[in-house]
């Protein structure tokens, strides 16, 4: 995935899985009209009529990132003052050059 950022007259092109991962995690499935399957189903966790374990949610996020081709090296949960911080360490994208 190529990220294009424009700041004034400067335009940069970056190949970054961090922004792609953020977009996947923060987008509800069905919210993007041109790609209804993009994102995660966060509503099923937030509006569930039963309690969902943190490990289940954490594993769902990790598997969703992997399904979209993002290489997750390490993942862990930090528990602090009734707040759970889900952390995912991503591998840098590998680029290859071919000379013909």
Backbone torsions as a table, in degrees:
resi	resn	phi	psi	omega
1	UNK	NA	135.2	178.2
2	UNK	-106.4	127.2	176.2
3	UNK	-98.6	132.0	178.5
4	UNK	-113.4	123.3	179.4
5	UNK	-122.0	133.3	178.9
6	UNK	-120.0	121.0	175.1
7	UNK	-122.7	101.0	-175.7
8	UNK	67.4	-120.6	179.3
9	UNK	-95.5	-5.7	-179.4
10	UNK	-89.7	129.0	177.4
11	UNK	-121.6	129.4	178.8
12	UNK	-120.3	149.0	177.4
13	UNK	-119.8	120.4	-178.7
14	UNK	-127.8	142.1	174.8
15	UNK	-102.5	98.4	-171.3
16	UNK	-133.9	127.1	174.9
17	UNK	-81.6	-16.9	-179.2
18	UNK	-64.3	-47.8	-179.8
19	UNK	-68.4	-37.6	177.5
20	UNK	-63.3	-43.9	178.0
21	UNK	-61.5	-42.2	177.8
22	UNK	-62.6	-42.6	179.2
23	UNK	-63.8	-38.6	179.2
24	UNK	-65.2	-47.3	-175.5
25	UNK	-69.4	-30.8	-175.7
26	UNK	-97.8	3.2	-179.2
27	UNK	-109.2	125.6	176.6
28	UNK	-77.2	136.0	176.7
29	UNK	-56.0	131.4	178.4
30	UNK	94.4	-5.0	-178.3
31	UNK	-82.2	-23.4	-179.7
32	UNK	-98.6	115.9	-171.4
33	UNK	-64.8	-27.4	-178.0
34	UNK	-91.2	-7.4	175.4
35	UNK	-150.4	82.9	-173.8
36	UNK	-67.2	-17.8	-178.5
37	UNK	-93.1	-1.7	-178.1
38	UNK	-77.3	137.2	175.2
39	UNK	109.7	-163.2	178.8
40	UNK	-124.7	163.5	179.5
41	UNK	-95.4	72.7	-177.5
42	UNK	-67.8	-30.5	-179.4
43	UNK	-61.6	-33.1	179.7
44	UNK	-65.7	-25.0	176.8
45	UNK	-87.4	-39.7	-176.4
46	UNK	-76.7	-29.5	-175.9
47	UNK	-113.1	22.3	-179.2
48	UNK	-70.4	140.2	179.1
49	UNK	-77.3	1.2	-179.4
50	UNK	-135.8	162.9	-178.6
51	UNK	-74.1	137.7	178.3
52	UNK	-115.9	132.4	-178.4
53	UNK	-72.0	147.2	179.2
54	UNK	-60.1	-37.9	-179.6
55	UNK	-63.3	-36.2	178.0
56	UNK	-64.7	-44.6	178.3
57	UNK	-64.2	-44.2	-179.6
58	UNK	-60.8	-43.7	179.0
59	UNK	-66.9	-37.5	177.6
60	UNK	-61.6	-44.3	178.8
61	UNK	-62.9	-46.6	-178.9
62	UNK	-59.6	-47.1	179.9
63	UNK	-64.6	-36.1	178.0
64	UNK	-64.4	-41.8	177.8
65	UNK	-62.8	-41.9	-179.9
66	UNK	-66.0	-38.6	178.9
67	UNK	-60.9	-32.6	179.2
68	UNK	-88.3	9.6	173.6
69	UNK	85.7	18.4	178.2
70	UNK	-96.0	124.4	-176.6
71	UNK	-82.8	108.8	179.4
72	UNK	-92.7	114.7	-180.0
73	UNK	-80.2	-43.6	-174.9
74	UNK	-149.6	146.8	175.8
75	UNK	-145.9	143.4	-179.3
76	UNK	-157.1	163.0	179.3
77	UNK	-117.3	130.6	173.8
78	UNK	-103.5	126.4	179.1
79	UNK	-102.8	115.8	-179.7
80	UNK	-140.7	120.0	172.5
81	UNK	48.3	53.1	178.0
82	UNK	65.3	17.4	176.4
83	UNK	-120.7	129.7	178.0
84	UNK	-102.3	119.1	177.2
85	UNK	-100.9	114.6	178.4
86	UNK	-91.4	122.3	-176.5
87	UNK	-118.3	135.9	179.9
88	UNK	-130.6	123.2	177.2
89	UNK	-97.4	122.3	-175.1
90	UNK	-102.9	149.8	175.3
91	UNK	-82.9	143.9	176.6
92	UNK	-66.8	141.4	178.5
93	UNK	-63.2	142.6	-179.2
94	UNK	-96.6	127.8	176.6
95	UNK	-116.1	146.7	179.4
96	UNK	-125.0	151.9	176.5
97	UNK	-120.1	135.0	-179.6
98	UNK	-122.4	125.1	178.5
99	UNK	-107.8	124.3	179.4
100	UNK	-106.7	NA	NA
